[in-house]
Amino acid sequence: MKTILVIGAGMSSSSLIRYLLENSTIYNWKVRVVDQDIKLAERKINGHPNGIALSFNALESVERRPEIEQASLVISMLPARFHVDVAKDCIDLKTNLITPSYISPEMRALDEAAKKAGIVIMNEIGVDPGIDHMSAMKIIDHISAIGGKVHSFKSFCGGLIAPESDNNPWNYKFTWNPRNVVLAGQGSAACFIEENQYKYIPYSKLFSRIDLMAIPGYGEFEGYANRDSLSYRGIYGLENIPTIFRGTLRRPNYCKAWDAFVQLGLTDDSYKMAHSEELSPRTFINSFLPFKENISIEEKFKKAIGYDEDIYHKFEWLGFFDASKVMGLKNVSPAQLLENILVSKWTLDPSDKDMLVMFHEFVYELNGEKKKLNSYMVNIGEDSVYTSMSNTVGLPAAICAKMILNETLEITGVQMPISAEVYNPILKELEENGITFLEEEFDHQFIG
């Protein structure tokens, strides 16, 4: 019997754990799930005879190493900054590892050691990163195989609320780590290349520079730039491509309202607010508005946002003008206070369903003809536990785990899913689970 150790039983682990348990009888697996909250691990296992719930400090090597030593495969669903320490233990103990997170420089540096240990450390095997890589590479490899040359590649992905559960003016609820949403785009300028011109968007302008697109059957979306598009030229073998851009999707008018948070300073995480435990949402937002006697907070806010009624309505719905409840958070940043307000309004209800949307746009040349190919995927979650985000993050990792354990995938070293031997079987099984891409192709004119 082979043992799988899953470290972390949070929101994105639900579908992963379910898949592993459903296949455990067929393939003779034992699935050990560890989380600080053992009741959470127990709920995810849901009484399955091949599942074991554990609770220990997975951040401590002395506690996790004995579990890694008896495992055939480890799947780390910890925050990304902890993967490298787990990977070092896996190398020492010659145990394969899967993570859904981006490959950090520190993880990349372990490539040779992983190869010497004869193990694979598969990273970026979730949705974004993950399904984005696999679906893009399938098309890029196909265009190359038929003699075409890619001129432009734009890719967008967003975790959103499904239309049937969309009941607020922001058209958004959290399906991922709320803190990551609040801090999105900070740290460096978004960088990309367009028609061979390098472009940069500073954080202060990020949410006012958007792209608009339509997905058949699902209406309009807007996208803002991700921080780093340029590194994907090398990853995808498109080093000389004139245009490459990656972005995040939201519904129309979300970005202009989020930009108000940015311009007011509410997303700043660099300092702590004095007496923050005494602030209500109303006094919190007033902290960032000018002092004006005899002018209401509402009027000062309207002036600050240029008297945009849509933005005002969105802030009002979030309760920013409510003075009745003190948030009670001591020694916290503006970003942390903002997160607290948003979580109270943007958490999925038990009956809610989420939606994952991915959109690729390719422009390429073949036999002297210019072509445009749009590839898109829309997936609706099952409920507030087996969300689309959980399915699209967890299923690729789970399928990859099956391939490693069944020895149908035998690569070693620090990897991501960009080769056909990885992406073809995973994309095929994802289709069987309702995660399907549709394509539209058009004649196209572009600057060449």
C-alpha positions as CSV (number, residue, x, y, z in Angstrom):
1,M,0.0,0.0,0.0
2,K,1.4,3.4,-1.0
3,T,0.9,6.4,1.4
4,I,0.1,9.9,0.3
5,L,0.8,12.7,2.9
6,V,-1.3,15.8,2.3
7,I,-0.1,18.8,4.3
8,G,-2.9,21.3,4.7
9,A,-6.7,20.8,4.6
10,G,-7.8,24.3,3.8
11,M,-10.3,25.5,1.2
12,S,-8.2,24.5,-1.9
13,S,-7.6,21.0,-0.6
14,S,-11.2,19.8,-0.6
15,S,-11.4,18.4,-4.1
16,L,-7.8,17.1,-4.0
17,I,-8.5,15.0,-0.9
18,R,-11.8,13.8,-2.3
19,Y,-10.2,12.6,-5.5
20,L,-7.4,10.8,-3.7
21,L,-9.8,9.0,-1.4
22,E,-12.2,8.1,-4.2
23,N,-9.2,6.5,-6.0
24,S,-7.5,5.0,-3.0
25,T,-9.4,1.7,-3.1
26,I,-8.6,1.2,-6.8
27,Y,-4.9,1.9,-6.4
28,N,-4.3,0.7,-2.9
29,W,-3.5,4.1,-1.3
30,K,-3.5,5.4,2.2
31,V,-4.2,9.1,2.5
32,R,-2.9,10.9,5.6
33,V,-4.1,14.5,5.9
34,V,-2.5,16.8,8.4
35,D,-3.7,20.2,9.5
36,Q,-3.4,22.3,12.6
37,D,-7.2,22.0,13.0
38,I,-7.7,18.2,13.2
39,K,-11.5,18.6,13.0
40,L,-11.0,20.2,9.6
41,A,-8.9,17.3,8.4
42,E,-11.5,14.9,9.7
43,R,-14.3,16.7,7.8
44,K,-12.3,16.5,4.6
45,I,-11.7,12.7,5.1
46,N,-15.4,12.3,6.0
47,G,-15.0,8.9,7.5
48,H,-13.3,7.2,4.5
49,P,-11.6,4.0,5.6
50,N,-8.4,4.9,3.7
51,G,-8.1,8.3,5.2
52,I,-6.3,9.3,8.4
53,A,-6.5,12.7,10.0
54,L,-3.5,14.1,11.8
55,S,-2.6,17.3,13.7
56,F,1.0,18.4,14.3
57,N,3.1,21.4,13.5
58,A,4.0,20.8,9.8
59,L,6.4,23.8,9.9
60,E,8.7,21.9,12.2
61,S,11.0,19.5,10.5
62,V,11.3,17.2,13.5
63,E,7.5,16.7,13.5
64,R,7.0,16.3,9.7
65,R,10.0,14.2,8.8
66,P,8.7,10.9,10.3
67,E,5.5,11.3,8.2
68,I,7.5,12.2,5.0
69,E,9.7,9.2,5.6
70,Q,6.8,6.7,5.5
71,A,5.1,8.4,2.5
72,S,5.5,7.6,-1.1
73,L,4.4,11.1,-2.1
74,V,3.9,14.4,-0.3
75,I,1.4,17.1,-1.5
76,S,2.1,20.4,0.2
77,M,-0.8,22.8,0.4
78,L,0.9,25.1,2.8
79,P,1.5,28.7,2.0
80,A,4.2,29.0,-0.7
81,R,6.9,30.3,1.6
82,F,7.0,26.9,3.5
83,H,7.5,24.6,0.5
84,V,11.2,24.8,0.3
85,D,11.7,23.4,3.8
86,V,9.4,20.6,3.0
87,A,11.2,20.0,-0.3
88,K,14.6,19.7,1.5
89,D,13.2,17.0,3.7
90,C,11.7,15.2,0.7
91,I,15.1,15.3,-1.0
92,D,16.8,13.9,2.1
93,L,14.2,11.1,2.4
94,K,13.9,10.5,-1.4
95,T,10.1,11.2,-1.4
96,N,8.3,12.8,-4.4
97,L,6.6,16.2,-3.8
98,I,3.8,18.2,-5.4
99,T,3.0,21.8,-4.7
100,P,0.5,24.1,-6.5
101,S,2.7,27.2,-6.0
102,Y,5.1,29.2,-8.2
103,I,8.7,28.0,-8.3
104,S,10.7,30.3,-6.2
105,P,14.5,30.9,-6.8
106,E,15.1,28.8,-3.7
107,M,13.0,26.0,-5.0
108,R,14.7,26.2,-8.4
109,A,18.1,25.8,-6.7
110,L,17.1,22.4,-5.5
111,D,16.8,21.0,-9.0
112,E,20.1,19.1,-9.1
113,A,19.7,17.7,-5.6
114,A,16.2,16.4,-6.5
115,K,17.6,14.7,-9.6
116,K,20.4,13.1,-7.6
117,A,17.8,11.9,-5.1
118,G,15.7,10.4,-8.0
119,I,12.6,12.4,-7.1
120,V,10.3,14.8,-8.8
121,I,9.2,18.1,-7.2
122,M,6.3,19.1,-9.4
123,N,5.2,22.7,-8.8
124,E,2.7,25.1,-10.4
125,I,0.2,22.3,-10.8
126,G,-3.0,24.0,-9.8
127,V,-5.1,26.4,-11.8
128,D,-3.1,29.7,-12.1
129,P,-0.4,28.5,-12.1
130,G,-1.2,25.1,-13.5
131,I,-4.1,24.8,-15.9
132,D,-3.0,28.0,-17.5
133,H,0.4,26.5,-18.3
134,M,-1.0,23.3,-19.6
135,S,-3.8,24.7,-21.8
136,A,-1.5,27.3,-23.2
137,M,1.3,24.9,-24.0
138,K,-1.0,22.5,-25.7
139,I,-2.0,25.3,-28.2
140,I,1.6,26.7,-28.5
141,D,3.0,23.2,-29.2
142,H,0.2,22.6,-31.8
143,I,0.8,25.9,-33.6
144,S,4.6,25.0,-33.7
145,A,3.9,21.5,-34.9
146,I,1.9,22.7,-37.9
147,G,4.5,25.3,-38.8
148,G,3.0,28.4,-37.3
149,K,4.6,31.2,-35.4
150,V,3.0,32.9,-32.4
151,H,3.0,36.7,-32.6
152,S,0.9,37.6,-29.5
153,F,-0.3,35.7,-26.4
154,K,-2.6,37.2,-23.8
155,S,-3.9,35.2,-20.9
156,F,-6.4,36.0,-18.2
157,C,-7.8,34.1,-15.2
158,G,-10.2,34.9,-12.4
159,G,-11.9,33.3,-9.5
160,L,-15.4,34.9,-9.4
161,I,-18.9,34.2,-8.1
162,A,-21.2,32.2,-10.3
163,P,-24.1,34.1,-12.0
164,E,-26.7,32.2,-10.0
165,S,-25.0,33.3,-6.7
166,D,-24.1,36.8,-7.8
167,N,-26.1,38.9,-5.3
168,N,-23.9,42.0,-4.5
169,P,-23.0,45.1,-6.4
170,W,-19.3,44.1,-6.6
171,N,-20.2,40.9,-8.4
172,Y,-17.5,39.2,-6.3
173,K,-16.9,37.0,-3.3
174,F,-13.8,35.4,-1.9
175,T,-12.9,32.0,-3.3
176,W,-9.2,32.3,-2.4
177,N,-7.1,33.7,0.4
178,P,-8.6,37.2,1.2
179,R,-5.3,38.7,2.2
180,N,-3.9,37.8,-1.3
181,V,-6.8,39.6,-2.9
182,V,-6.3,42.7,-0.8
183,L,-2.6,42.9,-1.5
184,A,-2.8,41.9,-5.2
185,G,-0.4,43.8,-7.4
186,Q,1.7,45.4,-4.7
187,G,5.5,45.1,-4.5
188,S,6.5,45.9,-8.1
189,A,5.1,47.4,-11.3
190,A,3.3,45.1,-13.7
191,C,5.5,44.4,-16.7
192,F,4.7,43.1,-20.1
193,I,5.7,43.6,-23.7
194,E,3.4,44.8,-26.5
195,E,4.5,45.0,-30.1
196,N,8.1,44.8,-29.0
197,Q,7.7,47.7,-26.6
198,Y,8.3,47.1,-22.9
199,K,5.4,48.4,-20.8
200,Y,5.1,49.0,-17.0
201,I,2.1,49.8,-14.9
202,P,2.8,51.0,-11.3
203,Y,0.5,49.8,-8.6
204,S,-1.1,53.3,-8.3
205,K,-2.3,52.9,-11.9
206,L,-2.9,49.1,-12.0
207,F,-6.7,49.1,-11.6
208,S,-7.3,52.0,-14.0
209,R,-5.6,50.3,-16.9
210,I,-7.9,47.4,-17.9
211,D,-8.7,45.2,-20.8
212,L,-12.3,44.3,-21.7
213,M,-13.4,41.0,-23.2
214,A,-16.6,38.9,-23.6
215,I,-16.9,35.2,-22.9
216,P,-19.7,33.5,-25.0
217,G,-22.6,32.7,-22.7
218,Y,-21.2,34.6,-19.7
219,G,-21.1,38.2,-20.7
220,E,-18.5,40.9,-20.1
221,F,-15.3,40.8,-18.1
222,E,-12.4,43.2,-17.4
223,G,-8.8,42.3,-16.7
224,Y,-6.0,44.0,-15.0
225,A,-2.3,43.2,-15.5
226,N,-0.4,40.6,-13.4
227,R,2.9,41.7,-12.0
228,D,5.2,39.6,-14.2
229,S,4.3,38.6,-17.8
230,L,7.8,38.7,-19.2
231,S,9.2,35.6,-17.5
232,Y,6.6,33.5,-19.4
233,R,8.4,34.1,-22.7
234,G,11.1,31.7,-21.6
235,I,8.7,29.3,-19.8
236,Y,6.6,28.9,-22.9
237,G,9.5,28.9,-25.4
238,L,8.4,32.3,-26.8
239,E,11.6,34.2,-26.1
240,N,11.2,36.5,-29.2
241,I,7.4,37.0,-29.1
242,P,6.4,40.7,-29.7
243,T,3.4,40.7,-27.3
244,I,2.8,38.7,-24.1
245,F,0.4,39.8,-21.3
246,R,-1.1,38.0,-18.3
247,G,-3.9,39.4,-16.3
248,T,-6.6,38.8,-13.7
249,L,-10.3,38.8,-14.5
250,R,-13.1,40.6,-12.7
251,R,-16.6,41.7,-13.7
252,P,-17.1,45.2,-15.2
253,N,-16.7,48.2,-12.9
254,Y,-15.0,46.2,-10.1
255,C,-11.6,47.6,-10.9
256,K,-12.6,51.3,-10.8
257,A,-14.1,50.7,-7.4
258,W,-11.1,48.8,-6.2
259,D,-8.9,51.6,-7.5
260,A,-10.7,53.9,-5.0
261,F,-9.3,51.6,-2.2
262,V,-5.8,52.0,-3.7
263,Q,-6.0,55.8,-4.1
264,L,-7.4,56.3,-0.6
265,G,-4.6,54.2,0.9
266,L,-6.8,51.4,2.3
267,T,-4.8,48.6,0.8
268,D,-1.5,49.7,2.4
269,D,0.1,47.0,4.6
270,S,3.4,48.9,5.4
271,Y,2.4,50.4,8.7
272,K,0.1,50.0,11.7
273,M,-2.7,52.4,12.5
274,A,-2.8,54.1,15.9
275,H,-5.7,53.0,18.1
276,S,-6.9,50.7,15.3
277,E,-9.0,48.7,17.9
278,E,-11.2,51.8,18.3
279,L,-12.1,52.2,14.7
280,S,-15.5,51.5,13.1
281,P,-15.7,51.2,9.3
282,R,-16.9,54.8,9.3
283,T,-14.0,56.2,11.3
284,F,-11.6,54.0,9.4
285,I,-12.4,55.5,6.1
286,N,-12.6,59.0,7.6
287,S,-8.9,58.5,8.6
288,F,-8.0,58.8,4.9
289,L,-10.3,61.7,4.1
290,P,-9.3,65.4,4.6
291,F,-10.5,67.2,7.7
292,K,-13.4,69.5,6.8
293,E,-15.7,70.9,9.4
294,N,-19.4,70.8,8.7
295,I,-19.0,68.4,5.8
296,S,-20.2,64.9,6.3
297,I,-17.9,61.8,5.7
298,E,-20.2,60.8,2.9
299,E,-19.8,64.1,1.1
300,K,-16.0,64.1,1.6
301,F,-15.9,60.6,0.2
302,K,-18.0,61.5,-2.8
303,K,-15.7,64.4,-3.6
304,A,-12.6,62.1,-3.2
305,I,-13.9,59.6,-5.8
306,G,-15.2,62.2,-8.2
307,Y,-18.9,61.9,-7.4
308,D,-19.2,58.4,-8.9
309,E,-22.5,57.0,-7.7
310,D,-21.6,53.4,-8.6
311,I,-18.5,53.5,-6.5
312,Y,-20.4,55.2,-3.6
313,H,-23.1,52.5,-3.8
314,K,-20.4,49.7,-3.6
315,F,-18.8,51.3,-0.6
316,E,-22.1,51.9,1.1
317,W,-23.1,48.3,0.6
318,L,-19.9,47.1,2.3
319,G,-20.9,49.2,5.3
320,F,-18.1,51.8,5.2
321,F,-20.4,54.5,6.5
322,D,-21.6,52.5,9.5
323,A,-20.5,53.8,12.9
324,S,-22.4,51.3,15.0
325,K,-19.8,48.6,15.3
326,V,-16.1,48.9,16.3
327,M,-13.9,46.4,14.5
328,G,-11.7,45.8,17.6
329,L,-8.5,44.9,15.7
330,K,-5.4,46.1,17.6
331,N,-2.1,47.2,16.0
332,V,-3.1,46.4,12.4
333,S,-2.5,47.9,9.0
334,P,-5.1,49.6,6.8
335,A,-5.0,46.4,4.6
336,Q,-5.8,44.2,7.5
337,L,-8.8,46.4,8.5
338,L,-10.0,46.4,4.9
339,E,-9.7,42.6,4.8
340,N,-11.8,42.4,7.9
341,I,-14.6,44.5,6.3
342,L,-14.5,42.6,3.1
343,V,-14.6,39.1,4.7
344,S,-17.7,40.0,6.5
345,K,-19.5,40.7,3.2
346,W,-17.7,38.6,0.6
347,T,-17.7,35.2,2.2
348,L,-19.5,32.4,0.3
349,D,-22.8,31.4,1.8
350,P,-23.4,27.7,2.1
351,S,-25.6,27.6,-0.9
352,D,-23.3,29.7,-3.1
353,K,-21.4,28.5,-6.1
354,D,-18.2,30.1,-7.4
355,M,-16.9,30.4,-11.0
356,L,-13.4,30.0,-12.5
357,V,-12.9,31.8,-15.8
358,M,-9.8,31.4,-18.0
359,F,-9.3,33.1,-21.3
360,H,-6.3,32.8,-23.8
361,E,-5.9,34.9,-26.9
362,F,-3.3,33.8,-29.5
363,V,-2.4,35.7,-32.7
364,Y,-0.2,33.7,-35.0
365,E,0.9,33.4,-38.6
366,L,0.6,30.2,-40.7
367,N,1.5,29.9,-44.4
368,G,1.4,33.7,-44.8
369,E,-2.0,34.0,-43.2
370,K,-2.8,35.8,-39.9
371,K,-4.9,33.9,-37.5
372,K,-6.5,34.7,-34.1
373,L,-7.4,31.9,-31.7
374,N,-9.4,32.4,-28.5
375,S,-9.5,29.6,-26.0
376,Y,-11.7,29.8,-22.9
377,M,-12.8,27.8,-20.0
378,V,-15.7,28.5,-17.6
379,N,-16.2,26.2,-14.6
380,I,-19.0,26.4,-12.0
381,G,-18.4,25.1,-8.5
382,E,-20.5,22.4,-6.9
383,D,-21.1,24.2,-3.6
384,S,-19.2,26.3,-1.0
385,V,-16.9,23.4,-0.1
386,Y,-16.2,21.7,-3.5
387,T,-15.8,25.1,-5.2
388,S,-14.6,25.6,-8.7
389,M,-11.4,27.0,-7.2
390,S,-11.0,23.9,-5.1
391,N,-11.6,21.7,-8.2
392,T,-9.3,23.5,-10.5
393,V,-6.5,23.8,-8.0
394,G,-6.9,20.3,-6.5
395,L,-7.7,18.0,-9.5
396,P,-4.5,18.8,-11.5
397,A,-2.4,18.0,-8.4
398,A,-4.4,14.9,-7.7
399,I,-4.2,13.6,-11.2
400,C,-0.4,14.3,-11.3
401,A,-0.1,12.4,-8.0
402,K,-1.8,9.4,-9.6
403,M,0.6,9.5,-12.5
404,I,3.7,9.7,-10.2
405,L,2.4,6.8,-8.0
406,N,1.5,4.7,-11.0
407,E,4.9,5.4,-12.5
408,T,3.4,6.7,-15.8
409,L,5.3,10.0,-15.1
410,E,9.0,9.3,-14.5
411,I,10.7,12.7,-14.8
412,T,12.9,14.0,-11.9
413,G,14.0,17.4,-10.6
414,V,12.1,20.6,-10.0
415,Q,9.4,20.7,-12.6
416,M,6.3,22.5,-13.8
417,P,3.6,21.0,-16.1
418,I,4.7,22.3,-19.5
419,S,5.6,19.1,-21.4
420,A,3.2,17.0,-23.3
421,E,3.8,13.9,-21.2
422,V,2.4,15.9,-18.2
423,Y,-0.3,18.2,-19.7
424,N,-1.9,15.8,-22.2
425,P,-3.2,13.2,-19.7
426,I,-4.1,15.8,-17.1
427,L,-6.1,18.0,-19.5
428,K,-7.8,14.8,-20.8
429,E,-8.9,13.8,-17.3
430,L,-9.9,17.4,-16.4
431,E,-12.3,17.3,-19.4
432,E,-13.8,14.2,-18.0
433,N,-14.4,16.2,-14.8
434,G,-16.1,19.1,-16.6
435,I,-13.1,21.4,-16.9
436,T,-13.2,21.9,-20.6
437,F,-11.7,24.5,-23.0
438,L,-13.6,25.8,-26.0
439,E,-11.9,27.4,-29.0
440,E,-12.8,30.0,-31.6
441,E,-10.6,30.8,-34.5
442,F,-10.7,33.9,-36.8
443,D,-8.7,35.5,-39.6
444,H,-6.8,38.4,-38.1
445,Q,-4.8,41.4,-39.1
446,F,-1.9,42.6,-36.9
447,I,1.2,44.8,-37.1
448,G,4.1,42.6,-38.3
